[in-house]
């Protein structure tokens, strides 16, 4: 549940009793009577709303019955209003009132519009909403004597934001959270797509390099057959990547005039002996590959699988 901006939808008053509510439009906003939330005022010097919201469970704990609750905190002069509400109770009241949860946009608390309740609002034939010590409270109509009861209308919409119910198979999920999750999934999908395209290109490029190397040195086919290379290069496991990188380094030395004399690739080690005339041809070989100078023109490359 997160705060969301005001909307222009119709506004209805919802009570736990779930008395029939007249809904004039397909989408509505709802104001909860105090029967559907628990409120406590505290004079705490907190600067940010998220700090107050984190404290709400401990502030309201002794006032709540066992159950699942969401919490909100509203800044007011001299402190904060801490509010707890049960999404399931709200759902039940909506159903009793003939309202589908999917019709509901913002949900407000009557306390957010307390100044509008200076004159009582009738809930049903016996109960009404009025102010007691500046708190919107449910009271018997008889306590108000001959006072006139006002009708609830759009003018009761508070200037502050409300919370939202986003329902999926009975679960309560914040709309903001759903949007964030959707964005993450889209981003991950794009990353996987680009990764797949990049990997496909890399495999094609490496396969071409291996083909050229095998054509130039047929003797390599007895050590690491053409079919084996093609099959293993398609696997993305650690060992096959090492073999691919080792052959790539050998291929780079060959392009600078090196001549392969021997090549050995086992399940544990990779070795290659090359005749080189120019030391610069192997100066840039990956540091994970050991280079051993055998004589003036011969070097040995070695790496673990």
C-alpha positions as CSV (number, residue, x, y, z in Angstrom):
1,X,0.0,0.0,0.0
2,X,1.5,3.3,-1.1
3,X,0.4,6.9,-1.2
4,X,-1.0,7.9,-4.6
5,X,-2.3,11.3,-5.9
6,X,-5.9,12.3,-5.9
7,X,-8.1,11.2,-8.8
8,X,-11.3,12.6,-10.3
9,X,-13.4,9.5,-9.7
10,X,-16.6,9.5,-7.7
11,X,-16.2,9.3,-3.9
12,X,-18.2,7.0,-1.7
13,X,-18.2,6.4,2.1
14,X,-17.6,2.8,3.2
15,X,-18.5,1.3,6.6
16,X,-17.8,-2.1,8.1
17,X,-21.5,-2.8,8.0
18,X,-21.4,-2.8,4.3
19,X,-24.7,-1.1,3.8
20,X,-25.7,-0.6,0.2
21,X,-23.7,2.1,-1.6
22,X,-24.9,3.9,-4.7
23,X,-22.1,3.8,-7.3
24,X,-22.6,6.2,-10.1
25,X,-19.5,5.3,-12.2
26,X,-17.5,2.2,-13.1
27,X,-14.4,3.4,-11.2
28,X,-14.7,5.0,-7.8
29,X,-12.6,6.2,-4.8
30,X,-13.5,5.2,-1.3
31,X,-13.4,6.9,2.1
32,X,-13.3,4.5,5.0
33,X,-15.2,5.2,8.2
34,X,-13.3,4.6,11.5
35,X,-14.9,1.1,11.7
36,X,-12.4,0.0,9.0
37,X,-9.2,1.4,10.5
38,X,-7.5,2.0,13.8
39,X,-6.0,5.4,14.6
40,X,-3.6,6.7,17.1
41,X,-2.1,10.3,17.4
42,X,1.4,10.7,18.7
43,X,3.5,13.9,19.2
44,X,6.7,12.5,17.7
45,X,9.4,14.7,16.0
46,X,9.9,12.7,12.8
47,X,10.8,14.4,9.7
48,X,9.9,11.9,7.0
49,X,6.8,9.9,6.3
50,X,8.7,6.6,5.8
51,X,10.2,6.9,9.3
52,X,6.7,7.3,10.8
53,X,5.4,4.4,8.7
54,X,8.1,2.1,10.1
55,X,7.1,3.0,13.6
56,X,3.4,2.5,13.0
57,X,3.3,-1.3,13.9
58,X,4.8,-0.7,17.3
59,X,2.7,2.4,18.0
60,X,-0.5,0.6,17.2
61,X,0.3,-3.0,18.3
62,X,-1.6,-2.8,21.6
63,X,-4.7,-1.6,19.9
64,X,-5.0,-4.3,17.2
65,X,-6.6,-7.7,17.2
66,X,-4.7,-10.7,15.7
67,X,-4.6,-10.4,11.9
68,X,-2.9,-9.1,8.8
69,X,-2.6,-5.3,8.7
70,X,-1.2,-2.5,6.5
71,X,0.0,0.7,8.0
72,X,0.0,4.4,7.0
73,X,1.2,7.6,8.7
74,X,-0.1,11.1,8.1
75,X,1.7,14.3,9.1
76,X,-0.3,16.8,11.1
77,X,0.5,19.8,13.3
78,X,2.2,18.7,16.5
79,X,2.9,15.1,15.4
80,X,1.7,12.2,13.3
81,X,-1.5,10.1,12.8
82,X,-0.6,6.4,12.8
83,X,-3.2,4.2,11.0
84,X,-3.6,0.5,10.7
85,X,-6.1,-1.2,8.4
86,X,-6.9,-4.7,7.3
87,X,-7.0,-5.2,3.5
88,X,-9.2,-8.2,3.9
89,X,-11.8,-6.4,6.0
90,X,-11.9,-3.6,3.4
91,X,-12.4,-6.3,0.7
92,X,-15.3,-7.9,2.7
93,X,-17.0,-4.5,3.3
94,X,-16.7,-3.7,-0.4
95,X,-18.4,-7.0,-1.4
96,X,-21.2,-6.5,1.2
97,X,-21.7,-3.0,-0.4
98,X,-21.9,-4.5,-3.9
99,X,-18.6,-3.0,-5.0
100,X,-16.0,-5.0,-6.9
101,X,-12.4,-4.4,-5.7
102,X,-11.4,-3.8,-9.3
103,X,-13.6,-0.7,-9.3
104,X,-11.7,1.0,-6.5
105,X,-9.0,3.5,-7.1
106,X,-7.8,5.6,-4.1
107,X,-8.8,4.7,-0.6
108,X,-8.9,7.6,2.0
109,X,-9.5,7.7,5.8
110,X,-12.3,9.8,7.2
111,X,-9.7,11.4,9.6
112,X,-8.0,13.0,6.6
113,X,-11.1,15.2,6.2
114,X,-11.9,15.7,9.8
115,X,-12.9,19.4,9.4
116,X,-15.8,18.2,7.2
117,X,-17.3,16.2,10.1
118,X,-18.1,19.2,12.3
119,X,-21.7,18.4,11.3
120,X,-22.5,14.7,11.6
121,X,-22.8,12.4,8.6
122,X,-25.4,9.5,8.8
123,X,-24.0,6.0,8.3
124,X,-27.4,4.2,8.6
125,X,-30.6,4.4,10.6
126,X,-28.8,4.3,14.0
127,X,-25.2,5.4,13.6
128,X,-23.5,8.5,12.4
129,X,-20.0,10.0,12.1
130,X,-19.0,13.1,14.1
131,X,-16.0,14.7,15.8
132,X,-14.9,13.8,19.4
133,X,-11.8,15.6,20.5
134,X,-10.9,16.3,16.9
135,X,-11.1,12.7,15.9
136,X,-13.7,11.3,13.5
137,X,-15.8,8.8,15.5
138,X,-18.8,6.5,15.0
139,X,-21.6,7.4,17.4
140,X,-25.3,6.7,17.9
141,X,-27.5,9.2,16.1
142,X,-29.4,9.8,19.4
143,X,-26.4,11.7,20.8
144,X,-26.8,14.5,18.3
145,X,-30.4,15.3,19.3
146,X,-32.1,17.5,16.7
147,X,-28.9,18.4,14.8
148,X,-29.1,18.1,11.1
149,X,-27.2,15.3,9.4
150,X,-25.3,16.3,6.2
151,X,-25.0,14.1,3.1
152,X,-21.7,12.7,2.1
153,X,-20.5,13.9,-1.3
154,X,-17.4,14.8,-3.3
155,X,-16.6,17.8,-1.1
156,X,-15.2,15.3,1.5
157,X,-12.3,14.3,-0.7
158,X,-9.1,15.2,1.2
159,X,-6.3,17.2,-0.3
160,X,-3.7,14.5,0.7
161,X,-3.2,11.2,-1.1
162,X,-4.8,7.9,-0.3
163,X,-3.7,4.2,-0.4
164,X,-4.6,1.8,-3.2
165,X,-5.7,-1.8,-3.4
166,X,-4.4,-3.7,-6.4
167,X,-6.0,-7.2,-6.4
168,X,-4.8,-10.3,-8.2
169,X,-6.4,-13.6,-7.2
170,X,-7.2,-12.2,-3.7
171,X,-3.7,-10.9,-3.1
172,X,-3.0,-7.3,-2.1
173,X,-0.1,-5.8,-4.0
174,X,0.8,-2.1,-4.2
175,X,0.3,-0.6,-7.6
176,X,3.7,1.1,-7.4
177,X,5.3,-2.2,-6.6
178,X,3.6,-3.9,-9.5
179,X,4.9,-1.2,-11.9
180,X,8.4,-1.6,-10.5
181,X,8.3,-5.4,-10.9
182,X,7.0,-5.1,-14.4
183,X,9.9,-2.7,-15.3
184,X,12.4,-5.0,-13.8
185,X,11.1,-8.0,-15.8
186,X,11.1,-6.0,-19.0
187,X,14.7,-4.9,-18.3
188,X,15.8,-8.5,-17.6
189,X,14.1,-9.7,-20.8
190,X,16.0,-7.1,-22.8
191,X,19.3,-8.0,-21.2
192,X,18.7,-11.7,-21.9
193,X,17.9,-10.8,-25.5
194,X,21.1,-8.7,-26.0
195,X,23.1,-11.4,-24.2
196,X,21.8,-14.1,-26.5
197,X,22.6,-12.0,-29.6
198,X,26.1,-11.2,-28.3
199,X,26.8,-14.8,-27.5
200,X,25.5,-16.1,-30.8
201,X,27.8,-13.6,-32.6
202,X,30.8,-14.6,-30.4
203,X,30.2,-18.3,-31.0
204,X,30.0,-17.7,-34.8
205,X,33.2,-15.7,-34.7
206,X,35.1,-18.2,-32.6
207,X,33.9,-21.1,-34.8
208,X,35.3,-19.3,-37.8
209,X,38.6,-18.9,-36.1
210,X,38.8,-22.5,-35.2
211,X,37.9,-23.6,-38.8
212,X,40.7,-21.4,-40.2
213,X,43.2,-22.9,-37.7
214,X,42.2,-26.5,-38.5
215,X,42.5,-25.8,-42.2
216,X,46.0,-24.5,-41.8
217,X,47.1,-27.2,-39.4
218,X,45.4,-30.6,-40.2
219,X,47.4,-32.2,-37.5
220,X,45.3,-30.4,-34.9
221,X,42.3,-32.6,-36.0
222,X,43.8,-35.6,-34.3
223,X,44.1,-33.8,-31.0
224,X,40.8,-31.9,-31.0
225,X,38.5,-33.1,-33.7
226,X,36.5,-30.6,-35.8
227,X,33.2,-32.2,-34.6
228,X,34.2,-32.0,-31.0
229,X,35.1,-28.4,-31.2
230,X,31.8,-27.5,-32.9
231,X,29.8,-29.3,-30.3
232,X,31.7,-28.1,-27.2
233,X,31.8,-24.5,-28.4
234,X,28.0,-24.5,-28.2
235,X,28.2,-25.2,-24.4
236,X,28.6,-22.3,-22.1
237,X,30.2,-24.2,-19.3
238,X,33.5,-22.9,-17.7
239,X,35.8,-25.6,-19.1
240,X,34.7,-25.1,-22.7
241,X,35.1,-21.3,-22.4
242,X,38.7,-21.9,-21.3
243,X,39.4,-24.1,-24.2
244,X,37.9,-21.5,-26.6
245,X,40.0,-18.7,-25.1
246,X,43.2,-20.8,-25.3
247,X,42.7,-21.6,-29.0
248,X,41.9,-17.9,-29.5
249,X,45.3,-16.9,-28.1
250,X,47.0,-19.6,-30.2
251,X,45.2,-18.3,-33.2
252,X,46.3,-14.7,-32.5
253,X,50.0,-15.8,-32.4
254,X,49.6,-17.6,-35.7
255,X,48.2,-14.5,-37.3
256,X,51.5,-12.7,-36.4
257,X,53.6,-15.4,-38.0
258,X,53.7,-18.1,-35.4
259,X,53.8,-21.8,-36.5
260,X,52.1,-24.4,-34.4
261,X,54.4,-27.4,-33.8
262,X,52.4,-29.3,-31.1
263,X,49.0,-29.0,-29.5
264,X,47.7,-31.0,-26.6
265,X,44.3,-30.5,-24.9
266,X,43.2,-32.9,-22.1
267,X,40.6,-32.7,-19.4
268,X,43.1,-31.0,-17.1
269,X,45.6,-29.1,-19.1
270,X,46.1,-27.3,-22.5
271,X,49.6,-27.0,-24.1
272,X,50.8,-25.6,-27.4
273,X,54.3,-25.4,-28.8
274,X,54.9,-22.7,-31.4
275,X,57.8,-21.4,-33.4
276,X,57.9,-17.6,-33.3
277,X,60.3,-15.2,-34.9
278,X,58.9,-12.0,-33.4
279,X,58.4,-11.8,-29.6
280,X,55.7,-9.2,-30.0
281,X,53.5,-11.9,-31.4
282,X,52.9,-13.3,-27.9
283,X,53.5,-10.3,-25.6
284,X,49.7,-9.6,-25.4
285,X,48.7,-13.2,-24.5
286,X,46.3,-13.4,-21.6
287,X,48.0,-13.5,-18.2
288,X,46.1,-16.6,-17.2
289,X,48.2,-18.5,-19.8
290,X,51.8,-19.5,-18.9
291,X,54.4,-18.8,-21.5
292,X,57.7,-20.8,-21.4
293,X,60.5,-20.0,-23.7
294,X,62.1,-23.2,-24.9
295,X,64.8,-21.8,-27.1
296,X,65.5,-18.8,-29.3
297,X,62.5,-19.3,-31.5
298,X,60.3,-21.8,-29.6
299,X,57.7,-21.1,-26.9
300,X,55.2,-23.2,-25.0
301,X,51.8,-22.0,-23.9
302,X,50.1,-23.8,-21.0
303,X,46.8,-23.3,-19.2
304,X,44.7,-25.3,-16.8
305,X,41.2,-26.4,-17.9
